[in-house]
Amino acid sequence: MNAHSSTVAIIGGGFTGAAVALHLMRQLSQQGHDANWRIVVIEPREKLGRGLAYDTLEPVHRINVPADRMSILPDEPQDFSNWLAETGILEGDPDAFSIDGAPFPARTVFGLYASSRLAPLIEAGRVEHRRTRAVKATKNSGLWTIDTEDGEPVIADIAVLAVSHPAPSLPGVLAPIRDHAGLIADATSPGALDNVQPDDRVLVVGNGLTAADVIATLKAHGHRGQIVSISRRGLRSRGHPHVTHEPYGDFLNPPSLSASQLLQRVRETVKAAVAEGLSWHPVLDAVRLQGQNIWRALPVSERRRMARHVRPFWDVHRFRIAPQVENALDRAIAEGTLSVRAASVRSAESSGDTLRISLKDRRTGQLDILDVDKVVVTTGPGHGGILGSQPLLAALAEAGHLALCPTGLGLLCDWQSHAISTSGFADETLLIAGPLARGTFGELMGLPQVSDHAVLVAGIITVLIAEQDRAHQKAVV
C-alpha cells in the first residue's frame, strides 16, 4: 500500500473534531498504521480546536469548570493546567481566579490551548486542515465524496461528523417578531449583542448557561437597563461549591430502570449527603461520572421522559457557571437590574421599536405585559431540527444515511458511534462524534466527556483501519 492511499475525513474542526484527529493520529502511530492513512479535517475557521464555544474573544466568557478538570488528553488531566503554567497566559488576567484560587480562564484561552495541541501535527503534515465548509456527502462504491464550498471535494474511506450544535429553534410564539431588529434569535452568533444599547429593556428567553453569558456580557459592557430572564421553571444555572468533595453515591448497583425511580434515588442520596454535612454537588458529580451507564440501562421510553421532564433540572445543576459569571448575576439581582422569573411567552408583537411581550407567570397563572427593546433567545440548541440545520446533514438525511435519535437529543447512532440509517442499519464508515451522539450516550455535553468520546471514536476507527490494512496486505500477497 502506498503512503496516504486512504483517508479519514473529519467534518468539523471545533473541539470535538480536533480531539478526534489528535487521538486518531496518536493511536494510528502507536499501532503503525499512520503511514498509510491521511487525516483531513474540514473546518472553515483559521485554527482547529476552537469551534463555537472557544472561538469567542469576549473575556467575560469563561470555562465553566476549573482548569484542572479540562484537558484534550484524558490520560493527562493536568495538560491544560500545565500549559497555563508554561505559557504564563493568566498573568494578565487576575480575574481568572476564584476565591479559593481555582483558575477559570476565558474560553478563548482554552481554544488557544486546544489549537496548540493540533498545531505540530498540522505543521508536520500528519493532519491536513482544509479551510472550507462541507456542504454535501455522498457514498458510492464504499467511498465518501464530500463536496465543499471551495469546489474541491474530499474523497474518504471513513467520514466522521463532528459538526457543531444547531442554533436555537425560534419558539413559535415569537414568530410574529421574527423579522424585527430587536429580536436576537441566536445569542451565540458573533456580534449578536452589539446593538443592545446601555438603557435597553431586555427580555432573555431561557435561564441556562447561554443566558448567564448574555447577562454577564451585557453588564460587563455597561448595560444598565432592566433585564428580565425567564424560563418555564425559573431555574438558574447553579454555581460551584466553595469546598469540593469526592463524588457521592452509587446509581448503578443496581441501575434504575425508570426516570421516576432514578429521580427518587438521586433525591434520597442528596438527603443522605446533606445529613453528612455535604451539599448536592458531589451527588450530581457521581451521577455525571456514572451518567453514560445510567442512561444505557434506561429503556428508550424512559430516556424520552428524562429528556422531556428531568433535563431542565439536570442541566442547571450539571452545567454550573463560573464564579465570575455567578457573581455578575448576583450583583445584577441585588442592584435590581435583573429579575429571574418562572414564566412563558404567550404572545409577541411589535409597535415601532418596541416589542410587546405577554408573559404567563407559572405560579400565579397571571398574564403580564412587558414592553422591551430587545428579546434574546437562549433556549439552547434546537436538536429537533438538526437534520435541516446544515446542507450537509440535510443531504445525508435525504439519502437515508442519518436519522434523528428518538430522544430528540441528536443523531441516531449505535454504541460504537456508527450512524444508523433510516433503514436501521449501522454504517461503520460514518461516525457521529461529540454532543450530537448524546441521545445514545446520554452524558456527552461536558468537555471531559467529549474528550473521552473522542478517544472512543478514534479507537473504533483505528480498529477498522487495522482490519482494512490487513485485508489489503492479504490481497496484494
C-alpha positions as CSV (number, residue, x, y, z in Angstrom):
1,M,0.0,0.0,0.0
2,N,1.3,3.4,-0.9
3,A,1.6,6.2,1.7
4,H,-1.5,8.3,2.1
5,S,-3.6,5.9,0.0
6,S,-6.6,6.1,2.2
7,T,-8.4,8.9,4.0
8,V,-10.4,9.7,7.1
9,A,-12.3,12.9,6.8
10,I,-13.4,14.7,9.9
11,I,-16.2,17.2,9.2
12,G,-16.0,19.9,11.8
13,G,-12.8,21.1,13.4
14,G,-14.1,22.5,16.7
15,F,-13.0,20.9,19.9
16,T,-14.7,17.6,19.1
17,G,-13.2,17.3,15.6
18,A,-9.8,18.4,16.8
19,A,-9.8,15.9,19.6
20,V,-10.8,13.0,17.3
21,A,-8.0,14.0,14.9
22,L,-5.4,14.2,17.7
23,H,-6.3,10.8,19.3
24,L,-6.7,9.1,15.9
25,M,-3.2,10.1,14.9
26,R,-1.8,9.1,18.2
27,Q,-3.5,5.7,18.0
28,L,-2.5,5.1,14.4
29,S,1.1,6.0,15.2
30,Q,1.2,3.6,18.2
31,Q,-0.1,0.7,16.0
32,G,2.0,1.6,12.9
33,H,-0.9,2.5,10.6
34,D,-0.2,6.2,10.3
35,A,1.9,6.0,7.1
36,N,-1.0,4.6,5.1
37,W,-3.7,7.0,6.1
38,R,-4.2,10.7,5.8
39,I,-6.5,12.6,8.2
40,V,-8.3,15.6,6.8
41,V,-10.2,18.0,9.0
42,I,-12.8,20.1,7.1
43,E,-13.2,23.3,9.1
44,P,-13.6,26.9,7.8
45,R,-12.1,28.5,10.9
46,E,-8.4,29.5,10.9
47,K,-7.5,27.3,13.8
48,L,-8.6,23.8,14.8
49,G,-9.9,23.1,18.3
50,R,-11.8,26.3,18.9
51,G,-15.2,25.9,17.4
52,L,-18.2,28.0,18.5
53,A,-17.5,27.7,22.2
54,Y,-13.8,28.6,22.3
55,D,-13.6,31.0,19.4
56,T,-15.1,33.9,21.4
57,L,-13.0,36.9,22.1
58,E,-15.3,38.1,24.9
59,P,-13.2,37.9,28.2
60,V,-16.4,37.5,30.2
61,H,-17.0,34.1,28.6
62,R,-15.1,31.7,30.9
63,I,-14.8,28.0,31.1
64,N,-17.4,26.6,33.4
65,V,-15.2,24.2,35.4
66,P,-11.8,24.7,37.0
67,A,-8.8,24.4,34.6
68,D,-7.6,21.2,36.2
69,R,-10.7,19.4,35.0
70,M,-10.2,20.5,31.4
71,S,-7.9,18.6,29.1
72,I,-7.9,17.4,25.5
73,L,-5.9,14.4,26.8
74,P,-8.0,12.3,29.3
75,D,-4.9,10.3,30.2
76,E,-3.1,13.6,31.1
77,P,-5.8,15.5,33.1
78,Q,-3.3,18.2,34.1
79,D,-2.3,19.0,30.5
80,F,-4.3,22.3,30.3
81,S,-3.1,23.4,33.7
82,N,0.5,22.6,32.8
83,W,0.1,24.6,29.6
84,L,-1.3,27.6,31.5
85,A,1.8,27.4,33.8
86,E,4.2,27.1,30.9
87,T,2.7,30.0,28.9
88,G,2.0,32.3,31.8
89,I,-1.1,33.4,29.9
90,L,-3.1,34.1,33.1
91,E,-0.6,36.6,34.4
92,G,-2.6,39.3,32.6
93,D,-5.9,38.1,33.9
94,P,-6.1,38.3,37.7
95,D,-9.9,37.9,37.5
96,A,-9.5,34.4,36.2
97,F,-9.1,33.0,39.8
98,S,-12.0,32.2,42.1
99,I,-12.0,33.0,45.7
100,D,-10.3,29.6,46.5
101,G,-7.6,30.2,43.9
102,A,-9.0,27.8,41.2
103,P,-8.4,29.2,37.7
104,F,-11.4,29.7,35.4
105,P,-9.7,31.1,32.2
106,A,-11.5,32.8,29.4
107,R,-12.8,30.3,26.9
108,T,-10.6,31.8,24.2
109,V,-7.6,30.7,26.3
110,F,-8.8,27.1,26.2
111,G,-9.2,27.5,22.5
112,L,-5.6,28.6,22.2
113,Y,-4.5,25.5,24.2
114,A,-6.6,23.1,22.1
115,S,-5.2,24.6,18.9
116,S,-1.6,24.3,20.2
117,R,-2.0,20.6,20.6
118,L,-3.0,20.2,17.0
119,A,-0.5,22.7,15.5
120,P,2.5,20.3,15.5
121,L,0.5,17.6,13.6
122,I,-0.6,20.1,11.0
123,E,2.9,21.6,10.6
124,A,4.3,18.1,10.1
125,G,1.6,17.2,7.6
126,R,0.2,14.4,9.7
127,V,-3.2,16.2,9.9
128,E,-4.5,18.2,7.0
129,H,-6.7,21.2,7.7
130,R,-8.9,22.1,4.8
131,R,-10.3,25.6,5.5
132,T,-13.6,25.2,3.9
133,R,-17.1,24.0,4.7
134,A,-18.6,20.6,3.8
135,V,-21.9,21.1,2.0
136,K,-22.8,17.6,0.8
137,A,-21.6,14.0,1.2
138,T,-22.5,11.0,-1.0
139,K,-21.4,7.4,-0.8
140,N,-20.5,5.4,-3.9
141,S,-18.6,2.1,-4.2
142,G,-17.7,2.3,-0.5
143,L,-16.1,5.7,-0.7
144,W,-17.4,9.1,0.6
145,T,-17.3,12.1,-1.7
146,I,-17.5,15.2,0.4
147,D,-18.3,18.3,-1.6
148,T,-17.1,21.6,-0.2
149,E,-17.7,25.3,-0.6
150,D,-14.3,25.8,-2.3
151,G,-15.2,23.3,-5.0
152,E,-12.6,20.7,-4.2
153,P,-14.2,17.5,-3.0
154,V,-12.6,15.3,-0.4
155,I,-12.7,11.5,-1.2
156,A,-12.7,9.5,2.0
157,D,-12.9,5.9,3.2
158,I,-14.2,6.9,6.5
159,A,-16.2,10.1,7.5
160,V,-16.7,11.5,11.0
161,L,-19.4,14.0,11.7
162,A,-18.1,16.4,14.4
163,V,-20.3,19.3,13.5
164,S,-21.4,21.9,15.9
165,H,-24.7,22.3,17.7
166,P,-27.6,23.7,15.7
167,A,-28.7,27.2,16.5
168,P,-31.7,27.6,18.9
169,S,-35.1,27.0,17.4
170,L,-37.2,30.1,17.5
171,P,-40.2,29.5,19.8
172,G,-43.3,29.6,17.6
173,V,-44.9,32.2,19.8
174,L,-42.1,34.6,18.8
175,A,-42.8,34.2,15.1
176,P,-44.7,37.5,14.8
177,I,-41.5,39.4,15.6
178,R,-39.1,37.1,13.6
179,D,-38.0,40.0,11.3
180,H,-37.9,42.7,14.0
181,A,-34.5,44.3,14.6
182,G,-35.0,43.9,18.3
183,L,-35.1,40.1,18.2
184,I,-31.8,38.3,18.8
185,A,-32.6,34.8,17.7
186,D,-29.2,33.3,18.3
187,A,-27.2,34.8,21.1
188,T,-24.2,32.7,20.3
189,S,-23.6,34.2,16.9
190,P,-20.7,36.6,16.7
191,G,-21.7,40.2,17.5
192,A,-25.2,39.2,18.5
193,L,-25.3,41.7,21.3
194,D,-23.5,44.6,19.6
195,N,-26.7,46.5,19.0
196,V,-28.0,46.3,22.6
197,Q,-27.9,49.9,24.0
198,P,-27.0,50.6,27.6
199,D,-30.5,51.5,28.7
200,D,-32.4,49.0,26.6
201,R,-35.0,46.9,28.3
202,V,-34.1,43.3,27.6
203,L,-36.0,40.0,27.8
204,V,-33.9,36.9,27.9
205,V,-35.8,33.8,27.0
206,G,-34.0,31.0,28.7
207,N,-32.1,30.7,32.0
208,G,-29.2,28.4,31.2
209,L,-25.5,28.8,30.6
210,T,-26.0,30.9,27.5
211,A,-28.4,33.2,29.3
212,A,-25.9,33.7,32.1
213,D,-23.2,34.5,29.5
214,V,-25.5,37.0,27.8
215,I,-26.3,38.8,31.1
216,A,-22.7,38.8,32.3
217,T,-21.6,40.2,28.9
218,L,-24.2,43.0,28.9
219,K,-23.2,44.0,32.4
220,A,-19.5,44.0,31.6
221,H,-20.2,46.3,28.7
222,G,-22.0,48.8,30.8
223,H,-25.6,47.8,30.3
224,R,-27.8,49.5,33.0
225,G,-31.3,48.8,31.7
226,Q,-33.8,46.3,33.1
227,I,-33.2,42.6,32.2
228,V,-35.9,40.0,32.7
229,S,-34.8,36.4,32.3
230,I,-37.5,33.8,32.0
231,S,-37.8,30.0,31.8
232,R,-40.8,27.8,32.5
233,R,-39.5,26.8,35.9
234,G,-37.4,29.9,36.7
235,L,-34.3,27.8,37.3
236,R,-30.9,29.5,37.2
237,S,-27.7,27.7,36.4
238,R,-26.0,26.8,39.7
239,G,-22.5,27.7,40.8
240,H,-19.6,25.6,42.2
241,P,-19.2,24.6,45.8
242,H,-16.6,26.6,47.8
243,V,-15.3,23.2,49.1
244,T,-15.1,20.3,46.8
245,H,-15.7,16.7,47.8
246,E,-15.3,13.3,46.2
247,P,-18.4,12.1,44.2
248,Y,-21.1,10.7,46.5
249,G,-23.5,7.9,45.6
250,D,-23.8,4.7,43.6
251,F,-26.5,4.7,40.9
252,L,-25.5,1.6,39.1
253,N,-25.8,-1.2,41.6
254,P,-28.5,-1.9,40.6
255,P,-29.2,0.6,37.8
256,S,-32.6,2.4,37.8
257,L,-35.0,1.3,35.1
258,S,-37.3,4.3,35.0
259,A,-36.9,8.1,35.2
260,S,-39.0,8.4,38.3
261,Q,-37.0,5.7,40.1
262,L,-33.8,7.4,39.2
263,L,-35.0,10.8,40.3
264,Q,-36.2,9.4,43.6
265,R,-32.8,7.7,44.1
266,V,-31.0,11.0,43.5
267,R,-33.2,12.8,45.9
268,E,-32.6,10.2,48.6
269,T,-28.9,10.4,48.0
270,V,-28.9,14.2,48.3
271,K,-30.7,13.9,51.6
272,A,-28.1,11.4,52.8
273,A,-25.3,13.7,51.7
274,V,-26.8,16.7,53.4
275,A,-27.1,14.6,56.6
276,E,-23.3,14.1,56.4
277,G,-22.6,17.8,56.0
278,L,-22.2,17.7,52.3
279,S,-24.1,19.6,49.6
280,W,-25.8,18.3,46.5
281,H,-22.8,18.9,44.3
282,P,-20.9,15.6,45.0
283,V,-24.1,13.7,44.3
284,L,-24.6,15.3,40.9
285,D,-20.9,14.7,40.3
286,A,-21.4,11.0,40.9
287,V,-24.4,11.0,38.5
288,R,-22.3,12.7,35.9
289,L,-19.5,10.2,36.2
290,Q,-21.9,7.3,36.0
291,G,-24.1,9.0,33.5
292,Q,-23.5,7.0,30.4
293,N,-24.1,3.7,32.1
294,I,-27.1,5.1,33.9
295,W,-28.5,6.2,30.5
296,R,-27.7,2.9,28.9
297,A,-29.7,1.0,31.4
298,L,-32.9,3.0,30.8
299,P,-35.4,1.9,28.1
300,V,-35.8,4.4,25.3
301,S,-39.2,5.4,26.6
302,E,-37.7,6.4,29.9
303,R,-34.9,8.2,28.2
304,R,-37.5,10.3,26.4
305,R,-39.2,11.0,29.8
306,M,-35.8,12.1,31.1
307,A,-35.2,14.4,28.2
308,R,-38.6,15.9,28.4
309,H,-39.2,16.3,32.1
310,V,-35.9,15.9,34.0
311,R,-33.5,17.6,31.7
312,P,-34.2,21.2,32.8
313,F,-33.4,20.3,36.4
314,W,-30.3,18.3,35.4
315,D,-28.9,21.0,33.1
316,V,-29.0,23.8,35.8
317,H,-27.3,21.5,38.3
318,R,-24.9,19.7,36.0
319,F,-23.7,22.7,33.9
320,R,-22.5,25.1,36.5
321,I,-21.5,28.6,35.8
322,A,-18.0,30.1,36.5
323,P,-17.8,32.0,39.8
324,Q,-17.1,35.3,37.9
325,V,-20.4,34.9,35.9
326,E,-22.3,33.9,39.0
327,N,-21.1,37.0,40.8
328,A,-22.1,39.2,37.9
329,L,-25.7,37.8,38.0
330,D,-25.9,38.0,41.8
331,R,-24.8,41.7,41.7
332,A,-27.4,42.5,39.0
333,I,-30.1,40.9,41.1
334,A,-29.0,42.8,44.2
335,E,-28.9,46.0,42.2
336,G,-32.5,45.4,40.9
337,T,-31.5,45.4,37.3
338,L,-32.1,41.7,36.8
339,S,-35.1,39.6,37.7
340,V,-35.4,35.9,37.1
341,R,-38.9,34.6,36.6
342,A,-40.8,31.3,36.1
343,A,-42.9,32.4,33.1
344,S,-43.5,31.6,29.5
345,V,-44.2,33.8,26.5
346,R,-47.9,33.7,25.4
347,S,-47.7,36.3,22.6
348,A,-45.4,38.8,21.0
349,E,-46.0,41.8,18.8
350,S,-44.1,44.9,17.7
351,S,-45.0,48.5,17.9
352,G,-42.3,50.6,16.2
353,D,-39.1,49.9,18.0
354,T,-40.8,48.4,21.0
355,L,-41.6,44.7,21.4
356,R,-44.7,43.9,23.5
357,I,-44.5,40.5,25.1
358,S,-47.3,38.8,27.0
359,L,-45.9,36.6,29.8
360,K,-47.8,34.0,31.8
361,D,-46.5,33.5,35.3
362,R,-46.0,29.8,36.2
363,R,-47.0,30.2,39.8
364,T,-50.0,32.5,39.6
365,G,-51.2,32.0,36.1
366,Q,-51.4,35.8,35.7
367,L,-50.7,37.4,32.3
368,D,-48.3,40.3,32.4
369,I,-47.5,42.7,29.5
370,L,-43.8,43.5,29.2
371,D,-42.5,46.2,26.8
372,V,-38.9,45.7,25.9
373,D,-36.4,46.9,23.3
374,K,-34.6,43.6,22.8
375,V,-35.6,39.9,23.1
376,V,-32.7,37.5,23.3
377,V,-33.3,33.8,22.7
378,T,-31.1,31.5,24.7
379,T,-33.1,28.3,24.7
380,G,-30.3,26.0,23.8
381,P,-29.5,24.0,20.6
382,G,-32.5,23.1,18.5
383,H,-31.7,19.4,18.3
384,G,-35.1,18.6,16.9
385,G,-34.2,20.5,13.7
386,I,-30.7,19.3,13.5
387,L,-31.2,17.5,10.1
388,G,-32.3,20.7,8.5
389,S,-29.7,22.9,10.2
390,Q,-26.9,22.4,7.7
391,P,-27.0,21.4,4.0
392,L,-24.6,18.6,4.7
393,L,-26.8,17.0,7.3
394,A,-29.9,17.6,5.2
395,A,-28.3,15.8,2.2
396,L,-27.2,12.9,4.3
397,A,-30.7,12.6,5.8
398,E,-32.4,12.8,2.4
399,A,-30.2,9.9,1.2
400,G,-31.1,7.9,4.2
401,H,-27.7,7.9,5.9
402,L,-28.9,9.8,9.0
403,A,-31.8,9.7,11.3
404,L,-32.9,11.6,14.4
405,C,-32.4,9.9,17.8
406,P,-35.8,9.0,19.3
407,T,-34.9,11.0,22.4
408,G,-34.7,14.2,20.3
409,L,-31.2,14.9,21.6
410,G,-29.2,14.5,18.4
411,L,-28.4,12.0,15.7
412,L,-29.1,8.2,15.9
413,C,-26.0,6.1,16.3
414,D,-25.0,2.8,18.0
415,W,-22.8,2.3,21.0
416,Q,-19.8,2.4,18.7
417,S,-20.9,5.8,17.4
418,H,-21.7,4.4,13.9
419,A,-24.5,6.4,12.3
420,I,-27.7,4.4,12.0
421,S,-29.6,4.9,8.7
422,T,-33.3,5.4,8.2
423,S,-33.5,1.7,7.3
424,G,-32.0,0.8,10.7
425,F,-28.5,-0.3,9.6
426,A,-25.3,1.0,11.2
427,D,-22.6,2.2,8.8
428,E,-19.1,1.6,10.1
429,T,-17.7,4.2,7.8
430,L,-19.8,7.0,9.1
431,L,-19.4,8.0,12.7
432,I,-21.0,10.6,14.9
433,A,-18.6,12.3,17.3
434,G,-19.3,14.6,20.2
435,P,-22.5,16.0,21.6
436,L,-24.7,15.1,18.6
437,A,-24.3,11.5,19.8
438,R,-25.8,12.4,23.1
439,G,-29.1,10.6,22.5
440,T,-27.3,7.3,22.6
441,F,-24.6,8.0,25.1
442,G,-26.5,10.3,27.5
443,E,-23.9,12.3,29.3
444,L,-22.0,13.9,26.4
445,M,-22.0,17.6,26.7
446,G,-19.3,18.4,29.2
447,L,-15.7,18.7,27.8
448,P,-14.3,15.8,29.8
449,Q,-17.0,13.5,28.4
450,V,-16.4,14.9,24.9
451,S,-12.6,14.2,25.3
452,D,-13.4,10.6,26.4
453,H,-15.7,10.1,23.5
454,A,-13.1,11.4,21.0
455,V,-10.8,8.6,22.3
456,L,-13.5,6.1,21.9
457,V,-14.3,7.2,18.3
458,A,-10.6,7.3,17.4
459,G,-10.2,3.7,18.8
460,I,-13.1,2.4,16.8
461,I,-11.7,4.0,13.6
462,T,-8.2,2.6,14.4
463,V,-9.7,-1.0,14.6
464,L,-11.4,-0.5,11.3
465,I,-8.3,0.8,9.7
466,A,-6.2,-2.1,11.0
467,E,-8.8,-4.5,9.5
468,Q,-8.7,-2.7,6.2
469,D,-4.9,-2.6,6.1
470,R,-4.7,-6.4,6.9
471,A,-7.2,-7.1,4.2
472,H,-5.3,-5.1,1.7
473,Q,-2.0,-6.8,2.6
474,K,-3.5,-10.2,2.1
475,A,-4.9,-9.1,-1.3
476,V,-1.5,-8.0,-2.6
477,V,0.4,-11.0,-1.4
